[in-house]
Amino acid sequence: MNTQAKFDKLVAANTDPEVKFAGDYQASPDPVAYGRDLWERSVLFMDTLRERADNMIAHDRAGMPPLLDFKYETLLDARQFDQPANYALLRITEIDGNCWDDCVDEAKPPVIVVDPRAGHGPGIGGFKRDSEVGMAMAEGHPVYFVIFFPEPVAGQKLDDVLFALRRFVEEVSACHDGAAPVLYGNCQAGWAVTLLAAHCEGLAGPVVLNGSPLSYWAGEEGVNPMRVTGGLLGGSWLAHLTADLGDGRFDGAWLAQNFESLKPEKAIWEKYANLLTNIDTERERFLDFERWWNGFYTLSREEILEITQDLFIDNQIESGKMRIGDHCIADLRKITNPMIVFASYGDNITPPAQALGWIPAVYKDTADLKSAGQRIVYMTNAHVGHLGIFVSASVARLEHRAILESLERIGKLKPGLYEMKIDNPSGDPDCHAPDYKVRFEPRDVADLRHDVPTEAFEKVARLSEANETFYSAFVSPWVRLMTSPASAEMLKWMHPMRTSRLMFSERFNPWMHLVRQTAENIAESRKPLDRDDPMLARERATLEAVGDAIERARVARDAGFERTFRTLYSGRDDGMDSEKDARLPV
């Protein structure tokens, strides 16, 4: 650049206030202001953890009722059945001040939402207005909700649960002149309603499976480590031991802990980092979710053994070996009612391979599926996580609404496999048809086929059976002899998922009283820093860098699990190259 050009640029910079020299700061860092803001946010952060702990205690003392954001009435309590189970059927009676008669179209089929019993309490399907329950009511469907209670009936088995669910379906159908209800199964509840549909007595209504695993051996190496943990731990004996120590009950806090350990950079670090950074706006949302997340329910010893051994390790649903009662074996080929499968590539609990892998295992090809007279529709999301399938407002307003609005069309499809696609040119998730368009594209069963190391998992199943036999015969009797209700209760309250929360309660930590008082004083005069403050930006960058480091450690851990599994059960160790595998961060 010549001298005249440099001079012209200098003149322009000094006369035009819009022109800035490169490197000029838009705002100067103020360490004092940032220090004050960080201290205030830290106190408010600690006070939020205090309130979470107090909410947890209050929720437990109230009996941990379902956290539904809708008014309801109880129709059936399965604890009173001849074959009892700790389940109940609710009818949603009101939404946004509108009663049943004002918002329900009796011409539409009833919808039964079944929440997952996987460590937490019921309510995630109706946690807020923009939820599965809210969308179904908004679309005019009569909505029913299946809940469960914190403690199982003594000796409760999956047979008892399926018996209760069948009674619920029959009751709802009878209330609507024999109309077949739509079954909405979330996660664990998805495979439960699938077993119900595959039961020898049959089921007539459509089944919607949201993040529900049916193919437990499927998945991708380095992405879905849960499928190999059974082999690394020696099978189901550890779940049996845990239930024995719990005096015949399996504490759901263990399942919640497993969930957090899958992606600690998201489930732990990012959750708390986001709360600290955005304490002025995230407090209530955090507390609402944590009220559900920290309400741990229990399963019976018999249930957890059936789930771990028969489903996760033996993969009996997909293979057609799952026995229901004394006279029936569940056969997925017997299901003739339409099935809608919703999965997400961001879900590391139930990846699409586990949600859809059963289809090519049950039907050898598309012609076989068609000859069985079945219609299977699947839809995938590119990024939402496991819980987001149930609780994300945008997912509820778009995907779940689209499913409900498309039920009649799905029922009229010819037998076959279809992928459900939603074209939403506006980009607004809160829209109705015809603002968005739904199309069903025919697919080939072969497209869903994945390579599964079947021989390795069969070895795991045999090892698990041997270990379980040994434990049941020689160890379990002694553990039960030494266990009492008092010891089980002590272990329950000493669980890290409880102690890490309750340590912030005023009832356990008197210093938190000072935190509460200080937080109240701060809230009266709180003036948060501008979000564009350079020191806040550096803080966010630092927190993100720590999260990235945790992610790298987790990826290395998962890769180690996969290598160990292959070495033990496949006799090979191919290694994993992070530079060649797009799934691994580099």
C-alpha positions as CSV (number, residue, x, y, z in Angstrom):
1,M,0.0,0.0,0.0
2,N,1.5,3.4,-1.0
3,T,1.9,6.4,1.4
4,Q,-1.1,8.3,0.0
5,A,-3.4,5.3,0.5
6,K,-2.2,4.8,4.1
7,F,-2.9,8.5,4.8
8,D,-6.4,8.3,3.3
9,K,-7.2,5.3,5.5
10,L,-5.9,7.1,8.6
11,V,-8.0,10.2,7.8
12,A,-11.1,8.0,7.3
13,A,-10.5,6.2,10.5
14,N,-10.3,9.5,12.5
15,T,-13.3,11.1,10.8
16,D,-15.7,8.1,10.5
17,P,-16.7,6.7,13.9
18,E,-17.9,3.4,12.2
19,V,-14.3,2.5,11.2
20,K,-12.2,0.7,13.8
21,F,-8.6,-0.2,13.8
22,A,-8.0,-4.0,13.9
23,G,-7.2,-5.1,17.4
24,D,-9.2,-2.4,19.1
25,Y,-11.3,-3.7,22.0
26,Q,-15.0,-3.0,21.9
27,A,-15.1,-3.1,25.7
28,S,-12.2,-3.1,28.1
29,P,-12.0,-5.9,30.6
30,D,-12.9,-4.9,34.2
31,P,-11.5,-7.5,36.6
32,V,-13.3,-5.9,39.6
33,A,-16.7,-6.0,37.9
34,Y,-16.1,-9.5,36.7
35,G,-15.0,-10.6,40.2
36,R,-18.1,-9.2,41.7
37,D,-20.3,-10.9,39.1
38,L,-18.6,-14.3,39.5
39,W,-18.9,-14.1,43.2
40,E,-22.6,-13.3,43.0
41,R,-23.2,-16.0,40.4
42,S,-21.3,-18.5,42.6
43,V,-23.5,-17.8,45.6
44,L,-26.7,-18.0,43.5
45,F,-25.4,-21.3,42.0
46,M,-24.8,-22.7,45.5
47,D,-28.3,-21.5,46.6
48,T,-29.8,-23.3,43.6
49,L,-28.2,-26.5,44.7
50,R,-29.5,-25.9,48.2
51,E,-33.0,-25.5,46.8
52,R,-32.6,-28.6,44.7
53,A,-31.7,-30.6,47.8
54,D,-34.6,-29.3,49.8
55,N,-37.0,-30.0,46.8
56,M,-35.6,-33.6,46.7
57,I,-36.4,-34.1,50.4
58,A,-39.9,-32.6,50.1
59,H,-40.7,-34.7,47.1
60,D,-39.6,-37.8,48.9
61,R,-41.7,-37.0,51.9
62,A,-44.7,-36.4,49.7
63,G,-44.4,-39.9,48.4
64,M,-42.8,-38.9,45.1
65,P,-46.1,-38.3,43.2
66,P,-46.0,-38.1,39.3
67,L,-44.7,-34.7,38.1
68,L,-47.4,-34.1,35.5
69,D,-48.2,-30.5,34.4
70,F,-51.8,-31.5,33.9
71,K,-54.8,-32.2,36.1
72,Y,-55.8,-35.9,36.2
73,E,-57.9,-38.5,37.8
74,T,-57.1,-42.1,38.7
75,L,-59.1,-44.8,36.8
76,L,-57.4,-48.0,37.8
77,D,-54.8,-49.0,40.4
78,A,-53.0,-52.2,39.5
79,R,-52.0,-52.7,43.1
80,Q,-55.6,-53.9,43.7
81,F,-55.6,-56.4,40.8
82,D,-55.6,-60.2,41.4
83,Q,-52.2,-60.1,39.7
84,P,-50.9,-56.9,41.3
85,A,-48.3,-54.5,40.0
86,N,-47.2,-51.0,41.1
87,Y,-48.9,-49.3,38.2
88,A,-51.9,-47.1,37.7
89,L,-54.0,-45.6,34.9
90,L,-54.7,-41.9,34.9
91,R,-57.1,-39.8,32.7
92,I,-55.9,-36.3,31.8
93,T,-58.9,-34.1,32.6
94,E,-57.7,-30.6,31.9
95,I,-55.2,-28.6,29.9
96,D,-54.7,-24.8,30.1
97,G,-57.9,-24.4,32.0
98,N,-59.9,-26.3,29.4
99,C,-61.7,-29.4,30.7
100,W,-62.1,-32.7,29.0
101,D,-65.4,-31.8,27.3
102,D,-64.0,-28.6,25.9
103,C,-60.8,-30.0,24.2
104,V,-61.5,-33.6,23.4
105,D,-62.8,-34.8,20.0
106,E,-64.4,-38.2,20.7
107,A,-64.0,-39.1,17.0
108,K,-60.3,-39.3,17.5
109,P,-58.6,-42.4,18.9
110,P,-57.5,-42.3,22.6
111,V,-53.8,-42.0,23.3
112,I,-52.2,-43.9,26.2
113,V,-48.7,-42.4,27.1
114,V,-46.6,-44.9,29.0
115,D,-43.6,-43.4,30.8
116,P,-40.3,-45.3,31.2
117,R,-39.6,-47.1,34.5
118,A,-35.9,-46.9,34.3
119,G,-34.8,-45.4,37.7
120,H,-36.8,-42.2,37.7
121,G,-40.4,-41.5,38.5
122,P,-43.3,-41.0,35.9
123,G,-44.0,-37.6,34.4
124,I,-41.4,-37.0,31.6
125,G,-44.0,-37.6,28.9
126,G,-46.2,-34.9,30.5
127,F,-43.6,-32.8,32.2
128,K,-44.8,-29.5,30.6
129,R,-47.3,-28.1,28.2
130,D,-45.2,-28.7,25.1
131,S,-44.9,-32.5,25.7
132,E,-46.4,-35.7,24.3
133,V,-49.4,-35.3,26.6
134,G,-49.8,-31.7,25.7
135,M,-49.6,-32.2,22.0
136,A,-52.1,-35.1,22.1
137,M,-54.6,-33.0,24.1
138,A,-54.0,-30.0,21.8
139,E,-54.8,-32.3,18.8
140,G,-58.1,-33.3,20.4
141,H,-57.2,-36.8,21.5
142,P,-58.5,-38.3,24.7
143,V,-55.3,-38.8,26.7
144,Y,-54.5,-41.3,29.4
145,F,-51.3,-41.7,31.3
146,V,-49.7,-44.8,32.9
147,I,-47.8,-44.1,36.1
148,F,-46.0,-46.3,38.6
149,F,-45.3,-46.0,42.3
150,P,-41.9,-45.8,44.0
151,E,-41.9,-49.3,45.4
152,P,-42.7,-52.4,43.4
153,V,-45.1,-55.1,44.7
154,A,-43.2,-57.8,46.5
155,G,-41.9,-60.4,43.9
156,Q,-43.3,-58.3,41.0
157,K,-42.3,-59.6,37.5
158,L,-42.6,-58.4,34.0
159,D,-45.6,-60.7,33.6
160,D,-47.4,-58.7,36.3
161,V,-46.6,-55.4,34.5
162,L,-47.8,-56.7,31.2
163,F,-51.0,-58.0,32.8
164,A,-51.7,-54.5,34.2
165,L,-51.0,-52.8,30.9
166,R,-53.4,-55.1,29.1
167,R,-56.1,-54.3,31.7
168,F,-55.4,-50.6,31.1
169,V,-55.7,-50.9,27.3
170,E,-59.0,-52.8,27.7
171,E,-60.4,-50.2,30.1
172,V,-59.6,-47.3,27.8
173,S,-61.0,-49.2,24.8
174,A,-64.2,-49.9,26.7
175,C,-64.5,-46.2,27.6
176,H,-64.5,-45.3,23.9
177,D,-66.9,-47.8,22.4
178,G,-64.2,-50.4,21.6
179,A,-61.8,-47.9,19.8
180,A,-58.2,-49.2,19.7
181,P,-56.0,-46.8,21.7
182,V,-52.7,-45.5,20.4
183,L,-49.9,-46.7,22.7
184,Y,-47.1,-44.1,23.2
185,G,-44.1,-45.9,24.7
186,N,-41.1,-44.0,25.9
187,C,-37.7,-45.7,26.3
188,Q,-38.2,-48.7,28.6
189,A,-42.0,-48.4,28.2
190,G,-41.5,-48.8,24.4
191,W,-40.3,-52.4,24.7
192,A,-43.0,-53.1,27.3
193,V,-45.8,-52.1,25.0
194,T,-44.1,-54.0,22.1
195,L,-44.2,-57.1,24.3
196,L,-47.8,-56.3,24.9
197,A,-48.5,-56.0,21.2
198,A,-46.6,-59.2,20.6
199,H,-48.5,-61.1,23.3
200,C,-50.4,-64.1,22.2
201,E,-53.7,-62.3,22.8
202,G,-52.7,-59.5,20.5
203,L,-53.4,-55.8,20.5
204,A,-55.3,-53.7,18.0
205,G,-54.0,-50.1,18.2
206,P,-50.9,-48.4,16.7
207,V,-47.7,-48.4,18.7
208,V,-45.4,-45.4,18.8
209,L,-41.9,-46.2,20.1
210,N,-39.8,-43.2,21.2
211,G,-36.1,-43.9,21.9
212,S,-37.0,-47.6,22.7
213,P,-34.4,-50.3,22.3
214,L,-35.5,-53.6,20.9
215,S,-32.2,-54.8,19.4
216,Y,-29.7,-54.8,22.4
217,W,-26.7,-56.1,20.6
218,A,-26.7,-53.5,17.8
219,G,-24.7,-50.3,17.8
220,E,-21.5,-48.7,16.6
221,E,-18.1,-49.3,18.1
222,G,-16.9,-46.2,20.0
223,V,-20.3,-44.7,20.0
224,N,-22.6,-47.0,21.9
225,P,-20.5,-48.5,24.8
226,M,-23.6,-49.6,26.9
227,R,-24.0,-52.7,24.8
228,V,-20.6,-54.1,25.9
229,T,-20.8,-53.3,29.6
230,G,-22.6,-56.5,30.4
231,G,-19.7,-58.5,29.0
232,L,-17.1,-56.4,30.9
233,L,-19.0,-56.9,34.2
234,G,-19.5,-60.6,33.8
235,G,-23.3,-60.5,33.1
236,S,-26.3,-60.0,35.3
237,W,-24.9,-61.2,38.6
238,L,-23.9,-57.7,39.7
239,A,-27.5,-56.5,39.3
240,H,-28.6,-59.5,41.4
241,L,-26.0,-58.6,44.1
242,T,-27.2,-55.0,44.1
243,A,-30.9,-56.1,44.5
244,D,-29.9,-58.5,47.3
245,L,-28.1,-55.7,49.2
246,G,-31.3,-53.6,48.7
247,D,-33.4,-56.3,50.5
248,G,-34.9,-57.5,47.3
249,R,-35.2,-54.0,45.6
250,F,-32.9,-52.5,43.0
251,D,-32.3,-48.8,43.6
252,G,-33.0,-46.7,40.5
253,A,-30.2,-44.3,41.5
254,W,-27.8,-46.8,40.0
255,L,-29.5,-46.4,36.6
256,A,-29.4,-42.6,36.8
257,Q,-25.7,-42.8,37.7
258,N,-25.1,-45.0,34.6
259,F,-26.8,-42.5,32.4
260,E,-24.7,-39.6,33.7
261,S,-21.5,-41.6,33.2
262,L,-22.2,-42.3,29.6
263,K,-21.5,-38.7,28.6
264,P,-20.3,-36.9,31.7
265,E,-19.2,-33.9,29.6
266,K,-22.9,-33.3,28.8
267,A,-24.9,-34.8,31.7
268,I,-22.6,-33.4,34.4
269,W,-20.1,-30.8,33.4
270,E,-22.1,-28.9,30.8
271,K,-25.3,-29.0,32.9
272,Y,-23.6,-27.3,35.9
273,A,-21.5,-25.0,33.7
274,N,-24.6,-23.8,31.9
275,L,-26.3,-23.1,35.3
276,L,-23.3,-21.1,36.6
277,T,-23.0,-19.1,33.4
278,N,-26.7,-18.4,33.1
279,I,-27.8,-18.5,36.7
280,D,-30.2,-15.5,36.2
281,T,-32.3,-17.3,33.5
282,E,-31.7,-21.0,34.1
283,R,-32.5,-21.5,37.7
284,E,-36.2,-22.4,37.5
285,R,-35.7,-24.6,34.4
286,F,-32.9,-26.4,36.2
287,L,-34.9,-27.0,39.4
288,D,-38.0,-28.2,37.5
289,F,-35.9,-30.8,35.6
290,E,-33.9,-31.9,38.7
291,R,-37.1,-32.4,40.7
292,W,-37.9,-35.3,38.3
293,W,-34.3,-36.4,37.7
294,N,-33.6,-36.9,41.4
295,G,-36.7,-38.8,42.2
296,F,-35.3,-42.4,42.2
297,Y,-37.8,-45.3,42.0
298,T,-37.0,-48.9,42.6
299,L,-37.5,-52.2,40.8
300,S,-37.9,-55.6,42.2
301,R,-35.1,-58.2,42.2
302,E,-37.1,-60.3,39.8
303,E,-37.7,-57.4,37.4
304,I,-34.1,-56.3,37.2
305,L,-32.9,-59.8,36.6
306,E,-35.4,-60.4,33.8
307,I,-34.4,-57.0,32.2
308,T,-30.7,-57.5,32.4
309,Q,-30.5,-61.2,31.6
310,D,-33.4,-61.8,29.2
311,L,-33.4,-58.5,27.4
312,F,-30.0,-56.8,27.5
313,I,-27.8,-59.8,27.5
314,D,-29.8,-62.6,25.8
315,N,-31.5,-60.2,23.4
316,Q,-34.7,-62.3,23.6
317,I,-37.1,-59.8,22.2
318,E,-35.4,-59.6,18.8
319,S,-34.7,-63.4,18.7
320,G,-38.3,-64.3,19.6
321,K,-37.4,-66.2,22.8
322,M,-39.0,-63.8,25.3
323,R,-41.4,-65.8,27.4
324,I,-44.5,-64.1,28.8
325,G,-46.2,-66.1,31.5
326,D,-46.3,-69.9,31.3
327,H,-48.0,-70.3,27.9
328,C,-46.7,-67.6,25.5
329,I,-43.5,-66.5,23.8
330,A,-43.5,-63.0,22.4
331,D,-43.2,-63.0,18.6
332,L,-42.7,-59.7,16.9
333,R,-43.9,-61.2,13.7
334,K,-47.4,-61.5,15.3
335,I,-47.7,-57.7,15.6
336,T,-50.0,-56.5,12.8
337,N,-50.9,-53.1,14.1
338,P,-48.9,-50.2,12.7
339,M,-45.6,-49.4,14.4
340,I,-44.0,-46.0,14.4
341,V,-40.4,-45.8,15.6
342,F,-38.8,-42.5,16.5
343,A,-35.0,-42.5,17.1
344,S,-32.2,-40.0,17.1
345,Y,-28.6,-40.1,16.0
346,G,-27.8,-37.9,19.1
347,D,-29.2,-40.6,21.4
348,N,-26.4,-42.7,22.9
349,I,-28.8,-44.6,25.1
350,T,-31.0,-46.0,22.3
351,P,-29.2,-45.3,19.0
352,P,-31.1,-45.9,15.7
353,A,-29.4,-49.2,15.3
354,Q,-30.9,-50.5,18.6
355,A,-34.3,-48.9,17.8
356,L,-34.5,-50.3,14.3
357,G,-32.1,-53.3,14.1
358,W,-34.8,-55.7,15.1
359,I,-36.6,-55.2,11.7
360,P,-34.0,-57.0,9.5
361,A,-33.6,-59.6,12.3
362,V,-37.3,-60.4,12.3
363,Y,-38.0,-60.0,8.5
364,K,-35.5,-61.4,6.1
365,D,-36.4,-58.9,3.4
366,T,-39.0,-56.3,2.4
367,A,-41.1,-58.9,0.7
368,D,-41.2,-60.9,4.0
369,L,-42.4,-57.8,5.8
370,K,-45.1,-57.1,3.3
371,S,-46.3,-60.7,3.3
372,A,-46.7,-60.5,7.1
373,G,-49.1,-57.6,6.4
374,Q,-47.1,-55.2,8.6
375,R,-46.6,-51.4,8.3
376,I,-43.5,-50.0,10.0
377,V,-42.8,-46.3,9.8
378,Y,-39.6,-44.9,11.3
379,M,-38.4,-41.3,11.7
380,T,-35.0,-40.1,12.8
381,N,-33.7,-36.9,14.3
382,A,-30.1,-35.8,13.5
383,H,-29.0,-34.4,16.9
384,V,-31.5,-34.5,19.8
385,G,-30.4,-36.5,22.8
386,H,-32.2,-39.3,24.5
387,L,-34.2,-37.2,27.0
388,G,-34.8,-34.6,24.3
389,I,-37.0,-37.1,22.5
390,F,-39.4,-36.9,25.4
391,V,-38.9,-33.4,26.9
392,S,-37.7,-31.1,24.1
393,A,-40.4,-28.5,23.4
394,S,-39.4,-28.2,19.7
395,V,-39.5,-32.0,19.2
396,A,-43.0,-32.1,20.8
397,R,-44.3,-29.3,18.7
398,L,-43.0,-30.7,15.4
399,E,-42.2,-34.4,15.4
400,H,-44.8,-35.6,18.0
401,R,-47.4,-33.4,16.6
402,A,-46.7,-34.7,13.1
403,I,-46.9,-38.3,14.3
404,L,-50.3,-37.6,15.9
405,E,-51.6,-35.8,12.8
406,S,-50.4,-38.6,10.5
407,L,-51.9,-41.6,12.3
408,E,-54.9,-41.9,10.0
409,R,-52.6,-41.8,6.9
410,I,-50.2,-44.4,8.5
411,G,-53.2,-46.7,9.0
412,K,-54.0,-46.5,5.3
413,L,-50.5,-47.3,4.1
414,K,-49.9,-50.5,2.2
415,P,-47.8,-53.1,4.1
416,G,-44.1,-52.2,4.0
417,L,-41.3,-50.2,5.5
418,Y,-41.4,-46.4,5.3
419,E,-39.3,-43.5,6.4
420,M,-41.3,-40.6,7.7
421,K,-40.0,-37.2,6.4
422,I,-41.1,-33.8,7.6
423,D,-40.7,-30.9,5.2
424,N,-40.9,-27.7,7.2
425,P,-39.8,-24.8,5.0
426,S,-40.7,-22.1,7.6
427,G,-38.3,-23.6,10.1
428,D,-40.8,-22.9,12.8
429,P,-41.3,-26.0,15.0
430,D,-44.6,-24.7,16.3
431,C,-46.7,-25.1,13.2
432,H,-49.5,-27.3,11.9
433,A,-50.2,-29.0,8.6
434,P,-50.3,-27.8,5.9
435,D,-47.6,-25.4,7.0
436,Y,-45.4,-28.5,7.0
437,K,-45.7,-31.6,4.9
438,V,-45.2,-35.2,5.8
439,R,-44.2,-37.8,3.3
440,F,-43.6,-41.5,3.7
441,E,-40.8,-42.8,1.5
442,P,-40.6,-46.6,0.9
443,R,-37.5,-48.2,2.3
444,D,-35.8,-51.6,2.0
445,V,-35.3,-53.8,5.0
446,A,-31.8,-54.4,3.9
447,D,-31.0,-50.7,4.4
448,L,-31.4,-51.2,8.2
449,R,-29.1,-54.2,8.4
450,H,-25.9,-53.7,10.6
451,D,-23.0,-56.0,11.3
452,V,-23.4,-57.3,14.8
453,P,-20.7,-59.5,16.5
454,T,-23.3,-62.2,17.3
455,E,-20.8,-64.8,18.4
456,A,-19.2,-62.5,20.9
457,F,-22.5,-61.6,22.5
458,E,-23.5,-65.2,22.6
459,K,-20.4,-65.9,24.6
460,V,-21.3,-63.1,27.0
461,A,-24.8,-64.6,27.4
462,R,-23.3,-68.0,28.3
463,L,-20.8,-66.4,30.7
464,S,-23.6,-64.4,32.4
465,E,-25.7,-67.5,32.8
466,A,-22.8,-69.4,34.4
467,N,-22.0,-66.5,36.8
468,E,-25.6,-66.0,37.7
469,T,-26.0,-69.7,38.5
470,F,-22.9,-69.6,40.7
471,Y,-23.9,-66.4,42.4
472,S,-27.5,-67.6,43.0
473,A,-26.4,-70.9,44.5
474,F,-23.4,-70.0,46.6
475,V,-23.4,-66.2,47.3
476,S,-26.9,-64.8,47.2
477,P,-28.2,-66.8,50.2
478,W,-25.4,-65.4,52.4
479,V,-25.9,-61.9,51.2
480,R,-29.6,-62.1,51.9
481,L,-28.9,-63.5,55.3
482,M,-26.8,-60.5,56.2
483,T,-29.2,-57.9,54.6
484,S,-32.0,-56.2,56.5
485,P,-34.5,-53.4,55.8
486,A,-32.3,-51.1,57.9
487,S,-29.1,-52.0,56.1
488,A,-30.9,-51.5,52.7
489,E,-32.2,-48.1,53.8
490,M,-28.7,-47.1,54.9
491,L,-27.2,-48.1,51.6
492,K,-30.0,-46.2,49.8
493,W,-29.3,-42.9,51.4
494,M,-25.5,-43.3,51.1
495,H,-25.7,-43.7,47.4
496,P,-23.5,-41.0,45.7
497,M,-26.5,-39.8,43.6
498,R,-28.2,-38.8,46.8
499,T,-25.3,-37.7,49.0
500,S,-24.0,-35.4,46.2
501,R,-27.3,-33.6,46.2
502,L,-28.3,-33.7,49.9
503,M,-25.0,-32.3,51.1
504,F,-26.2,-28.9,50.0
505,S,-29.4,-29.1,52.0
506,E,-29.8,-26.9,55.1
507,R,-31.0,-30.0,57.0
508,F,-27.6,-31.7,56.5
509,N,-25.3,-28.7,56.1
510,P,-26.1,-25.8,58.4
511,W,-23.7,-23.5,56.5
512,M,-26.1,-23.5,53.6
513,H,-28.4,-21.2,55.8
514,L,-25.8,-18.5,55.3
515,V,-25.7,-19.2,51.6
516,R,-29.5,-18.8,51.4
517,Q,-29.5,-15.5,53.3
518,T,-26.6,-14.1,51.1
519,A,-28.4,-15.2,48.0
520,E,-31.5,-13.3,49.0
521,N,-29.5,-10.2,49.6
522,I,-27.7,-10.5,46.2
523,A,-31.0,-11.1,44.4
524,E,-32.3,-7.7,45.6
525,S,-29.6,-5.7,43.9
526,R,-28.3,-8.1,41.3
527,K,-27.0,-6.4,38.1
528,P,-25.5,-9.0,35.9
529,L,-22.6,-8.2,33.5
530,D,-23.3,-7.7,29.9
531,R,-23.2,-11.1,28.1
532,D,-20.6,-9.6,25.6
533,D,-18.2,-8.8,28.5
534,P,-14.7,-10.1,27.3
535,M,-14.0,-11.7,30.7
536,L,-17.3,-13.6,30.6
537,A,-16.4,-14.7,27.1
538,R,-13.1,-16.1,28.4
539,E,-14.9,-17.8,31.2
540,R,-17.2,-19.6,28.7
541,A,-14.2,-20.5,26.6
542,T,-12.5,-22.0,29.6
543,L,-15.5,-24.0,30.6
544,E,-15.9,-25.3,27.1
545,A,-12.3,-26.3,27.0
546,V,-12.7,-28.3,30.2
547,G,-15.8,-30.0,28.7
548,D,-13.8,-30.9,25.6
549,A,-11.1,-32.4,27.8
550,I,-13.7,-34.5,29.6
551,E,-15.1,-35.6,26.2
552,R,-11.7,-36.7,25.0
553,A,-11.2,-38.7,28.2
554,R,-14.6,-40.3,27.8
555,V,-14.0,-41.2,24.2
556,A,-10.7,-42.8,25.2
557,R,-12.5,-44.7,28.0
558,D,-15.2,-46.0,25.6
559,A,-12.6,-47.0,23.0
560,G,-10.8,-49.0,25.8
561,F,-14.1,-50.7,26.7
562,E,-14.6,-51.7,23.0
563,R,-11.0,-53.0,22.7
564,T,-11.3,-55.0,25.9
565,F,-14.6,-56.5,24.8
566,R,-13.2,-57.5,21.4
567,T,-10.1,-59.0,23.0
568,L,-12.1,-61.0,25.5
569,Y,-14.9,-62.2,23.4
570,S,-13.8,-61.9,19.7
571,G,-10.2,-62.8,20.1
572,R,-9.1,-59.6,18.2
573,D,-8.1,-56.1,18.9
574,D,-8.3,-53.9,15.7
575,G,-7.7,-50.7,17.6
576,M,-9.4,-47.4,16.9
577,D,-7.8,-44.6,15.0
578,S,-9.2,-41.3,16.1
579,E,-7.8,-39.6,12.9
580,K,-9.8,-42.0,10.7
581,D,-13.0,-42.3,12.7
582,A,-15.2,-39.3,12.2
583,R,-17.1,-40.1,15.4
584,L,-14.0,-39.4,17.6
585,P,-13.1,-35.7,18.3
586,V,-9.6,-34.8,17.2
